Amino acid sequence: RHIYGDAADIYVDADGDSYMDDLNGDGLVSLKDAQLLAKLIATLPEAQQSGIGVYPATSSHGPFVHVDTRGKKARWGDWN
């Protein structure tokens, strides 16, 4: 969906370190933080016709959430 211009990979980075912040307050930055963000995004009315997926951290990036406006509901990753 990125090549069509209707997708974004999202992570909350209030401290500016280029990685997801500890959103759930457990003292770790992990897939659980991305799962929490995905669940929050999914509550938005617009999300009912979108794709939402959760991706874990790798050696080159932290965890993140993919969101797109594909026009139909799609969910993937371990969060829903």
Residue pairs with C-beta under 8 A, 6 or more apart in sequence:
1 7
1 51
1 66
1 68
1 69
1 70
2 8
2 68
6 68
6 69
6 70
7 51
7 66
7 67
7 68
7 69
8 66
8 67
8 68
9 55
9 64
9 65
9 66
9 67
10 37
10 41
10 64
10 65
10 66
10 67
11 19
11 20
11 21
11 34
11 37
11 62
11 63
11 64
11 65
12 20
12 21
12 23
12 33
12 37
13 19
13 20
13 21
14 21
15 21
18 62
19 29
19 57
19 61
19 62
20 29
20 33
20 34
20 37
20 57
20 62
20 63
20 64
21 29
21 33
22 28
22 29
22 33
23 33
23 36
23 37
24 32
24 33
24 36
26 32
29 57
29 62
29 63
30 57
30 63
31 54
31 56
31 57
31 63
31 78
33 63
34 54
34 55
34 56
34 63
34 64
34 65
34 79
35 54
35 77
35 78
35 79
37 65
38 52
38 53
38 54
38 65
38 77
38 79
38 80
39 79
39 80
41 47
41 52
41 65
41 67
42 52
42 75
42 80
46 69
47 67
48 73
49 69
49 70
49 71
49 72
49 73
50 67
50 68
50 69
50 70
50 73
50 74
51 66
51 67
51 68
51 70
51 73
51 74
51 75
51 76
52 65
52 66
52 67
52 74
52 75
52 76
52 80
53 65
53 66
53 74
53 75
53 76
53 77
54 63
54 64
54 65
54 66
54 76
54 77
54 78
54 79
55 63
55 64
55 65
55 66
55 77
56 63
57 63
